[in-house]
């Protein structure tokens, strides 16, 4: 084995040690992350079902988390949201990053409710608005 192989092995060992530490930290923080994320999801879902100036963007964001192939979301739409809504978006993204369960599963009958939201906004086709 030469020096290059030793360096590659050392980097791999360091990388996996870092991954293990990150996973341990996320596991420890999970209850709070989930609590904040679920609360944010419910607030965002309420906004998405209302008729405010930001409802359409919030609905599209939620549907993008639900099924990004059917409902693509343009990240620059986040700029048009109030700061409190942006904070909820970030909290929901943090929770969703863990992949503990799909976002719609945190709402009773969430699959049907997300599909209803898509229908209400007439977004049942894969198209840009």
RAQUIDA-V407749 format. One record per residue. N is the residue number from 1. NEAR is the number of other ideal C-beta (glycine too) atoms within 10 Angstrom. D_CENTER is the distance of its C-alpha to the mean C-alpha in Angstrom with 1 decimal. Layout:
# RAQUIDA-V407749
N;NEAR;D_CENTER
N;NEAR;D_CENTER
This chain:
# RAQUIDA-V407749
1;7;43.8
2;6;43.7
3;7;42.0
4;8;39.2
5;9;38.3
6;10;38.4
7;10;36.0
8;11;33.5
9;11;33.8
10;10;33.4
11;10;30.2
12;10;28.8
13;10;29.8
14;10;28.3
15;10;25.0
16;10;24.7
17;10;25.9
18;10;23.1
19;10;20.5
20;10;22.2
21;10;22.1
22;10;18.4
23;11;17.7
24;10;20.3
25;10;18.9
26;13;15.4
27;11;17.3
28;10;19.4
29;13;16.7
30;14;14.6
31;9;16.4
32;11;15.7
33;19;12.0
34;16;11.7
35;12;14.2
36;18;12.5
37;24;9.0
38;16;11.0
39;14;13.3
40;21;10.8
41;22;9.5
42;14;13.2
43;17;14.2
44;24;11.8
45;22;13.0
46;11;16.5
47;22;16.3
48;22;15.2
49;16;18.2
50;11;20.6
51;7;22.6
52;12;21.8
53;9;21.6
54;17;17.8
55;17;17.1
56;17;16.9
57;21;14.3
58;24;12.1
59;24;12.8
60;20;12.1
61;26;8.6
62;26;8.0
63;23;10.1
64;18;8.5
65;19;5.4
66;19;8.6
67;17;10.8
68;10;10.5
69;7;14.2
70;14;15.4
71;23;13.4
72;14;12.9
73;16;11.5
74;13;13.7
75;8;12.2
76;7;15.5
77;16;14.8
78;14;13.0
79;9;16.5
80;12;17.8
81;19;16.0
82;12;17.8
83;7;17.0
84;10;16.2
85;20;13.5
86;13;12.1
87;14;12.2
88;23;10.3
89;19;7.5
90;14;7.7
91;20;8.2
92;25;5.2
93;14;3.3
94;17;6.5
95;24;6.7
96;17;4.2
97;11;6.2
98;15;9.2
99;7;9.1
100;13;11.5
101;12;10.9
102;14;9.1
103;23;7.3
104;21;10.6
105;10;12.7
106;18;12.2
107;16;14.3
108;7;17.9
109;9;18.6
110;17;15.0
111;13;15.6
112;11;18.6
113;16;17.1
114;23;14.4
115;15;17.3
116;12;19.4
117;21;17.1
118;20;17.2
119;10;21.0
120;12;21.4
121;17;20.1
122;9;22.0
123;17;19.2
124;11;20.2
125;8;21.2
126;10;19.3
127;10;20.5
128;5;19.7
129;10;20.8
